[in-house]
Amino acid sequence: MPSLHAAYPVLSALHLRQAFGRWGLLMLGYAAVLWFAVVYMAEHWIIDVAAGVVLTAALLLGAPGPAPARAPAGG
């Protein structure tokens, strides 16, 4: 808890969305099949999958962007 089986495909989908635009959202189809499979095969409860998805999206979307590059100190 939370399910990393659910979290990693969401993480991949969000990164692919940033890299390839709307085409990256195709990964969500794979993620949905995987979510169904881990619940159907009794590896996780639905709440585990939901927690993995929500926490991954919240952490990735709430994270700050890369820090701006600084000029070297000294002269």
Secondary structure in CASP SS format (residue, H / E / C, confidence):
PFRMAT SS
TARGET T0000
AUTHOR 0000-0000-0000
METHOD secondary structure of the structure
MODEL  1
M C 1.00
P C 1.00
S C 1.00
L H 1.00
H H 1.00
A H 1.00
A H 1.00
Y H 1.00
P H 1.00
V H 1.00
L H 1.00
S H 1.00
A H 1.00
L H 1.00
H H 1.00
L H 1.00
R H 1.00
Q H 1.00
A H 1.00
F H 1.00
G H 1.00
R H 1.00
W H 1.00
G H 1.00
L H 1.00
L H 1.00
M H 1.00
L H 1.00
G H 1.00
Y H 1.00
A H 1.00
A H 1.00
V H 1.00
L H 1.00
W H 1.00
F H 1.00
A H 1.00
V H 1.00
V H 1.00
Y H 1.00
M C 1.00
A C 1.00
E C 1.00
H C 1.00
W C 1.00
I H 1.00
I H 1.00
D H 1.00
V H 1.00
A H 1.00
A H 1.00
G H 1.00
V H 1.00
V H 1.00
L H 1.00
T H 1.00
A H 1.00
A H 1.00
L H 1.00
L H 1.00
L H 1.00
G H 1.00
A C 1.00
P C 1.00
G C 1.00
P C 1.00
A C 1.00
P C 1.00
A C 1.00
R C 1.00
A C 1.00
P C 1.00
A C 1.00
G C 1.00
G C 1.00
END
